[in-house]
Amino acid sequence: MQNGTPKNTLKIADNNTDKSDQGRRVTVAAAFRSQQNKQIMESITIKKQHN
């Protein structure tokens, strides 16, 4: 890091981007998981109907 740059401001900016990026990833993961669960439930229902 350059001496002229205050370290704190950089750190704060990093934290903010990290958090928003993490949040986005968590949201995507949650959406993906709920989609998978829906498919699993549907396949279970179909199997039950066949029996």
PyMOL Python script that loads the backbone (N, CA, C, O; Angstrom):
from pymol import cmd

cmd.read_pdbstr("""\
ATOM      1  N   MET A   1       0.837  -1.210   0.000  1.00  0.00           N
ATOM      2  CA  MET A   1       0.000   0.000   0.000  1.00  0.00           C
ATOM      3  C   MET A   1       0.866   1.252   0.000  1.00  0.00           C
ATOM      4  O   MET A   1       1.957   1.278   0.570  1.00  0.00           O
ATOM      5  N   GLN A   2       0.357   2.278  -0.646  1.00  0.00           N
ATOM      6  CA  GLN A   2       1.123   3.531  -0.685  1.00  0.00           C
ATOM      7  C   GLN A   2       1.006   4.242   0.645  1.00  0.00           C
ATOM      8  O   GLN A   2       0.003   4.123   1.348  1.00  0.00           O
ATOM      9  N   ASN A   3       2.063   4.994   0.983  1.00  0.00           N
ATOM     10  CA  ASN A   3       2.060   5.692   2.261  1.00  0.00           C
ATOM     11  C   ASN A   3       1.023   6.807   2.287  1.00  0.00           C
ATOM     12  O   ASN A   3       0.476   7.112   3.346  1.00  0.00           O
ATOM     13  N   GLY A   4       0.742   7.422   1.135  1.00  0.00           N
ATOM     14  CA  GLY A   4      -0.171   8.565   1.096  1.00  0.00           C
ATOM     15  C   GLY A   4      -1.620   8.169   1.343  1.00  0.00           C
ATOM     16  O   GLY A   4      -2.441   9.015   1.700  1.00  0.00           O
ATOM     17  N   THR A   5      -1.940   6.902   1.160  1.00  0.00           N
ATOM     18  CA  THR A   5      -3.345   6.494   1.287  1.00  0.00           C
ATOM     19  C   THR A   5      -3.647   6.053   2.704  1.00  0.00           C
ATOM     20  O   THR A   5      -2.946   5.201   3.249  1.00  0.00           O
ATOM     21  N   PRO A   6      -4.681   6.622   3.310  1.00  0.00           N
ATOM     22  CA  PRO A   6      -5.089   6.147   4.636  1.00  0.00           C
ATOM     23  C   PRO A   6      -5.606   4.713   4.512  1.00  0.00           C
ATOM     24  O   PRO A   6      -6.424   4.413   3.643  1.00  0.00           O
ATOM     25  N   LYS A   7      -5.127   3.841   5.378  1.00  0.00           N
ATOM     26  CA  LYS A   7      -5.494   2.426   5.271  1.00  0.00           C
ATOM     27  C   LYS A   7      -6.974   2.205   5.592  1.00  0.00           C
ATOM     28  O   LYS A   7      -7.622   1.348   4.992  1.00  0.00           O
ATOM     29  N   ASN A   8      -7.502   2.979   6.537  1.00  0.00           N
ATOM     30  CA  ASN A   8      -8.883   2.750   6.976  1.00  0.00           C
ATOM     31  C   ASN A   8      -9.889   2.864   5.837  1.00  0.00           C
ATOM     32  O   ASN A   8     -10.773   2.019   5.693  1.00  0.00           O
ATOM     33  N   THR A   9      -9.751   3.916   5.025  1.00  0.00           N
ATOM     34  CA  THR A   9     -10.748   4.115   3.963  1.00  0.00           C
ATOM     35  C   THR A   9     -10.741   2.932   3.008  1.00  0.00           C
ATOM     36  O   THR A   9     -11.799   2.488   2.563  1.00  0.00           O
ATOM     37  N   LEU A  10      -9.565   2.422   2.692  1.00  0.00           N
ATOM     38  CA  LEU A  10      -9.491   1.271   1.799  1.00  0.00           C
ATOM     39  C   LEU A  10     -10.167   0.066   2.430  1.00  0.00           C
ATOM     40  O   LEU A  10     -10.912  -0.658   1.771  1.00  0.00           O
ATOM     41  N   LYS A  11      -9.902  -0.141   3.705  1.00  0.00           N
ATOM     42  CA  LYS A  11     -10.466  -1.296   4.395  1.00  0.00           C
ATOM     43  C   LYS A  11     -11.991  -1.225   4.386  1.00  0.00           C
ATOM     44  O   LYS A  11     -12.661  -2.223   4.118  1.00  0.00           O
ATOM     45  N   ILE A  12     -12.536  -0.048   4.679  1.00  0.00           N
ATOM     46  CA  ILE A  12     -13.995   0.111   4.720  1.00  0.00           C
ATOM     47  C   ILE A  12     -14.584  -0.213   3.352  1.00  0.00           C
ATOM     48  O   ILE A  12     -15.585  -0.922   3.250  1.00  0.00           O
ATOM     49  N   ALA A  13     -13.958   0.308   2.309  1.00  0.00           N
ATOM     50  CA  ALA A  13     -14.463   0.044   0.955  1.00  0.00           C
ATOM     51  C   ALA A  13     -14.428  -1.448   0.669  1.00  0.00           C
ATOM     52  O   ALA A  13     -15.374  -1.993   0.100  1.00  0.00           O
ATOM     53  N   ASP A  14     -13.347  -2.111   1.058  1.00  0.00           N
ATOM     54  CA  ASP A  14     -13.225  -3.549   0.841  1.00  0.00           C
ATOM     55  C   ASP A  14     -14.342  -4.299   1.552  1.00  0.00           C
ATOM     56  O   ASP A  14     -14.982  -5.179   0.976  1.00  0.00           O
ATOM     57  N   ASN A  15     -14.567  -3.935   2.820  1.00  0.00           N
ATOM     58  CA  ASN A  15     -15.601  -4.618   3.599  1.00  0.00           C
ATOM     59  C   ASN A  15     -16.960  -4.487   2.939  1.00  0.00           C
ATOM     60  O   ASN A  15     -17.723  -5.451   2.873  1.00  0.00           O
ATOM     61  N   ASN A  16     -17.262  -3.283   2.449  1.00  0.00           N
ATOM     62  CA  ASN A  16     -18.568  -3.074   1.839  1.00  0.00           C
ATOM     63  C   ASN A  16     -18.736  -3.929   0.595  1.00  0.00           C
ATOM     64  O   ASN A  16     -19.781  -4.553   0.409  1.00  0.00           O
ATOM     65  N   THR A  17     -17.730  -3.966  -0.252  1.00  0.00           N
ATOM     66  CA  THR A  17     -17.865  -4.771  -1.470  1.00  0.00           C
ATOM     67  C   THR A  17     -17.942  -6.243  -1.111  1.00  0.00           C
ATOM     68  O   THR A  17     -18.721  -6.987  -1.707  1.00  0.00           O
ATOM     69  N   ASP A  18     -17.146  -6.670  -0.146  1.00  0.00           N
ATOM     70  CA  ASP A  18     -17.189  -8.069   0.273  1.00  0.00           C
ATOM     71  C   ASP A  18     -18.597  -8.442   0.721  1.00  0.00           C
ATOM     72  O   ASP A  18     -19.137  -9.474   0.323  1.00  0.00           O
ATOM     73  N   LYS A  19     -19.183  -7.585   1.557  1.00  0.00           N
ATOM     74  CA  LYS A  19     -20.500  -7.902   2.118  1.00  0.00           C
ATOM     75  C   LYS A  19     -21.547  -7.996   1.017  1.00  0.00           C
ATOM     76  O   LYS A  19     -22.343  -8.935   0.995  1.00  0.00           O
ATOM     77  N   SER A  20     -21.552  -7.021   0.096  1.00  0.00           N
ATOM     78  CA  SER A  20     -22.578  -7.043  -0.945  1.00  0.00           C
ATOM     79  C   SER A  20     -22.366  -8.248  -1.851  1.00  0.00           C
ATOM     80  O   SER A  20     -23.328  -8.868  -2.306  1.00  0.00           O
ATOM     81  N   ASP A  21     -21.112  -8.576  -2.109  1.00  0.00           N
ATOM     82  CA  ASP A  21     -20.814  -9.725  -2.956  1.00  0.00           C
ATOM     83  C   ASP A  21     -21.253 -11.006  -2.268  1.00  0.00           C
ATOM     84  O   ASP A  21     -21.866 -11.874  -2.889  1.00  0.00           O
ATOM     85  N   GLN A  22     -20.939 -11.120  -0.986  1.00  0.00           N
ATOM     86  CA  GLN A  22     -21.352 -12.298  -0.217  1.00  0.00           C
ATOM     87  C   GLN A  22     -22.866 -12.413  -0.200  1.00  0.00           C
ATOM     88  O   GLN A  22     -23.421 -13.496  -0.391  1.00  0.00           O
ATOM     89  N   GLY A  23     -23.526 -11.291   0.030  1.00  0.00           N
ATOM     90  CA  GLY A  23     -24.984 -11.288   0.079  1.00  0.00           C
ATOM     91  C   GLY A  23     -25.567 -11.803  -1.216  1.00  0.00           C
ATOM     92  O   GLY A  23     -26.521 -12.581  -1.226  1.00  0.00           O
ATOM     93  N   ARG A  24     -24.971 -11.350  -2.319  1.00  0.00           N
ATOM     94  CA  ARG A  24     -25.469 -11.776  -3.622  1.00  0.00           C
ATOM     95  C   ARG A  24     -25.281 -13.279  -3.769  1.00  0.00           C
ATOM     96  O   ARG A  24     -26.167 -13.985  -4.249  1.00  0.00           O
ATOM     97  N   ARG A  25     -24.107 -13.759  -3.346  1.00  0.00           N
ATOM     98  CA  ARG A  25     -23.818 -15.187  -3.485  1.00  0.00           C
ATOM     99  C   ARG A  25     -24.781 -16.006  -2.640  1.00  0.00           C
ATOM    100  O   ARG A  25     -25.270 -17.045  -3.084  1.00  0.00           O
ATOM    101  N   VAL A  26     -25.055 -15.546  -1.430  1.00  0.00           N
ATOM    102  CA  VAL A  26     -25.968 -16.269  -0.533  1.00  0.00           C
ATOM    103  C   VAL A  26     -27.360 -16.319  -1.154  1.00  0.00           C
ATOM    104  O   VAL A  26     -28.029 -17.352  -1.117  1.00  0.00           O
ATOM    105  N   THR A  27     -27.796 -15.184  -1.731  1.00  0.00           N
ATOM    106  CA  THR A  27     -29.123 -15.137  -2.338  1.00  0.00           C
ATOM    107  C   THR A  27     -29.216 -16.118  -3.493  1.00  0.00           C
ATOM    108  O   THR A  27     -30.201 -16.845  -3.624  1.00  0.00           O
ATOM    109  N   VAL A  28     -28.189 -16.134  -4.329  1.00  0.00           N
ATOM    110  CA  VAL A  28     -28.177 -17.046  -5.470  1.00  0.00           C
ATOM    111  C   VAL A  28     -28.206 -18.489  -4.982  1.00  0.00           C
ATOM    112  O   VAL A  28     -28.937 -19.323  -5.516  1.00  0.00           O
ATOM    113  N   ALA A  29     -27.401 -18.771  -3.959  1.00  0.00           N
ATOM    114  CA  ALA A  29     -27.349 -20.133  -3.429  1.00  0.00           C
ATOM    115  C   ALA A  29     -28.710 -20.533  -2.871  1.00  0.00           C
ATOM    116  O   ALA A  29     -29.162 -21.658  -3.083  1.00  0.00           O
ATOM    117  N   ALA A  30     -29.356 -19.626  -2.166  1.00  0.00           N
ATOM    118  CA  ALA A  30     -30.657 -19.928  -1.571  1.00  0.00           C
ATOM    119  C   ALA A  30     -31.692 -20.177  -2.663  1.00  0.00           C
ATOM    120  O   ALA A  30     -32.503 -21.096  -2.556  1.00  0.00           O
ATOM    121  N   ALA A  31     -31.664 -19.371  -3.697  1.00  0.00           N
ATOM    122  CA  ALA A  31     -32.608 -19.542  -4.804  1.00  0.00           C
ATOM    123  C   ALA A  31     -32.385 -20.890  -5.474  1.00  0.00           C
ATOM    124  O   ALA A  31     -33.330 -21.606  -5.806  1.00  0.00           O
ATOM    125  N   PHE A  32     -31.104 -21.216  -5.665  1.00  0.00           N
ATOM    126  CA  PHE A  32     -30.761 -22.487  -6.300  1.00  0.00           C
ATOM    127  C   PHE A  32     -31.251 -23.648  -5.454  1.00  0.00           C
ATOM    128  O   PHE A  32     -31.800 -24.619  -5.976  1.00  0.00           O
ATOM    129  N   ARG A  33     -31.048 -23.545  -4.138  1.00  0.00           N
ATOM    130  CA  ARG A  33     -31.443 -24.621  -3.234  1.00  0.00           C
ATOM    131  C   ARG A  33     -32.955 -24.792  -3.246  1.00  0.00           C
ATOM    132  O   ARG A  33     -33.452 -25.918  -3.300  1.00  0.00           O
ATOM    133  N   SER A  34     -33.684 -23.697  -3.197  1.00  0.00           N
ATOM    134  CA  SER A  34     -35.147 -23.816  -3.166  1.00  0.00           C
ATOM    135  C   SER A  34     -35.640 -24.419  -4.473  1.00  0.00           C
ATOM    136  O   SER A  34     -36.618 -25.166  -4.487  1.00  0.00           O
ATOM    137  N   GLN A  35     -34.962 -24.095  -5.577  1.00  0.00           N
ATOM    138  CA  GLN A  35     -35.316 -24.687  -6.871  1.00  0.00           C
ATOM    139  C   GLN A  35     -35.099 -26.195  -6.833  1.00  0.00           C
ATOM    140  O   GLN A  35     -35.937 -26.964  -7.304  1.00  0.00           O
ATOM    141  N   GLN A  36     -33.960 -26.613  -6.266  1.00  0.00           N
ATOM    142  CA  GLN A  36     -33.657 -28.046  -6.157  1.00  0.00           C
ATOM    143  C   GLN A  36     -34.703 -28.740  -5.293  1.00  0.00           C
ATOM    144  O   GLN A  36     -35.196 -29.812  -5.641  1.00  0.00           O
ATOM    145  N   ASN A  37     -35.036 -28.115  -4.160  1.00  0.00           N
ATOM    146  CA  ASN A  37     -36.019 -28.713  -3.254  1.00  0.00           C
ATOM    147  C   ASN A  37     -37.343 -28.902  -3.967  1.00  0.00           C
ATOM    148  O   ASN A  37     -38.006 -29.927  -3.803  1.00  0.00           O
ATOM    149  N   LYS A  38     -37.726 -27.912  -4.759  1.00  0.00           N
ATOM    150  CA  LYS A  38     -38.996 -27.992  -5.466  1.00  0.00           C
ATOM    151  C   LYS A  38     -38.981 -29.192  -6.405  1.00  0.00           C
ATOM    152  O   LYS A  38     -39.954 -29.942  -6.479  1.00  0.00           O
ATOM    153  N   GLN A  39     -37.868 -29.371  -7.126  1.00  0.00           N
ATOM    154  CA  GLN A  39     -37.759 -30.488  -8.056  1.00  0.00           C
ATOM    155  C   GLN A  39     -37.821 -31.811  -7.315  1.00  0.00           C
ATOM    156  O   GLN A  39     -38.473 -32.752  -7.769  1.00  0.00           O
ATOM    157  N   ILE A  40     -37.145 -31.886  -6.174  1.00  0.00           N
ATOM    158  CA  ILE A  40     -37.147 -33.124  -5.380  1.00  0.00           C
ATOM    159  C   ILE A  40     -38.572 -33.436  -4.929  1.00  0.00           C
ATOM    160  O   ILE A  40     -39.028 -34.573  -5.043  1.00  0.00           O
ATOM    161  N   MET A  41     -39.267 -32.432  -4.420  1.00  0.00           N
ATOM    162  CA  MET A  41     -40.637 -32.646  -3.947  1.00  0.00           C
ATOM    163  C   MET A  41     -41.523 -33.114  -5.098  1.00  0.00           C
ATOM    164  O   MET A  41     -42.361 -33.999  -4.929  1.00  0.00           O
ATOM    165  N   GLU A  42     -41.328 -32.506  -6.275  1.00  0.00           N
ATOM    166  CA  GLU A  42     -42.154 -32.882  -7.420  1.00  0.00           C
ATOM    167  C   GLU A  42     -41.908 -34.339  -7.811  1.00  0.00           C
ATOM    168  O   GLU A  42     -42.849 -35.076  -8.108  1.00  0.00           O
ATOM    169  N   SER A  43     -40.644 -34.745  -7.809  1.00  0.00           N
ATOM    170  CA  SER A  43     -40.340 -36.125  -8.211  1.00  0.00           C
ATOM    171  C   SER A  43     -40.896 -37.103  -7.178  1.00  0.00           C
ATOM    172  O   SER A  43     -41.343 -38.191  -7.540  1.00  0.00           O
ATOM    173  N   ILE A  44     -40.874 -36.734  -5.909  1.00  0.00           N
ATOM    174  CA  ILE A  44     -41.443 -37.596  -4.866  1.00  0.00           C
ATOM    175  C   ILE A  44     -42.949 -37.737  -5.086  1.00  0.00           C
ATOM    176  O   ILE A  44     -43.506 -38.829  -4.976  1.00  0.00           O
ATOM    177  N   THR A  45     -43.592 -36.619  -5.396  1.00  0.00           N
ATOM    178  CA  THR A  45     -45.042 -36.644  -5.627  1.00  0.00           C
ATOM    179  C   THR A  45     -45.368 -37.545  -6.808  1.00  0.00           C
ATOM    180  O   THR A  45     -46.312 -38.334  -6.754  1.00  0.00           O
ATOM    181  N   ILE A  46     -44.592 -37.427  -7.863  1.00  0.00           N
ATOM    182  CA  ILE A  46     -44.833 -38.253  -9.055  1.00  0.00           C
ATOM    183  C   ILE A  46     -44.681 -39.733  -8.701  1.00  0.00           C
ATOM    184  O   ILE A  46     -45.492 -40.557  -9.125  1.00  0.00           O
ATOM    185  N   LYS A  47     -43.663 -40.071  -7.937  1.00  0.00           N
ATOM    186  CA  LYS A  47     -43.443 -41.467  -7.545  1.00  0.00           C
ATOM    187  C   LYS A  47     -44.633 -41.982  -6.740  1.00  0.00           C
ATOM    188  O   LYS A  47     -45.082 -43.112  -6.932  1.00  0.00           O
ATOM    189  N   LYS A  48     -45.141 -41.139  -5.836  1.00  0.00           N
ATOM    190  CA  LYS A  48     -46.265 -41.576  -4.997  1.00  0.00           C
ATOM    191  C   LYS A  48     -47.492 -41.843  -5.858  1.00  0.00           C
ATOM    192  O   LYS A  48     -48.239 -42.788  -5.606  1.00  0.00           O
ATOM    193  N   GLN A  49     -47.697 -41.010  -6.874  1.00  0.00           N
ATOM    194  CA  GLN A  49     -48.865 -41.178  -7.721  1.00  0.00           C
ATOM    195  C   GLN A  49     -48.799 -42.496  -8.483  1.00  0.00           C
ATOM    196  O   GLN A  49     -49.828 -43.123  -8.737  1.00  0.00           O
ATOM    197  N   HIS A  50     -47.597 -42.913  -8.846  1.00  0.00           N
ATOM    198  CA  HIS A  50     -47.445 -44.140  -9.622  1.00  0.00           C
ATOM    199  C   HIS A  50     -47.766 -45.378  -8.786  1.00  0.00           C
ATOM    200  O   HIS A  50     -48.240 -46.378  -9.324  1.00  0.00           O
ATOM    201  N   ASN A  51     -47.515 -45.325  -7.487  1.00  0.00           N
ATOM    202  CA  ASN A  51     -47.689 -46.521  -6.650  1.00  0.00           C
ATOM    203  C   ASN A  51     -49.146 -46.917  -6.486  1.00  0.00           C
ATOM    204  O   ASN A  51     -49.446 -47.902  -5.810  1.00  0.00           O
TER     205      ASN A  51
END
""", "prot")
cmd.dss("prot")
cmd.show_as("cartoon", "prot")
cmd.util.cbc("prot")
cmd.orient("prot")
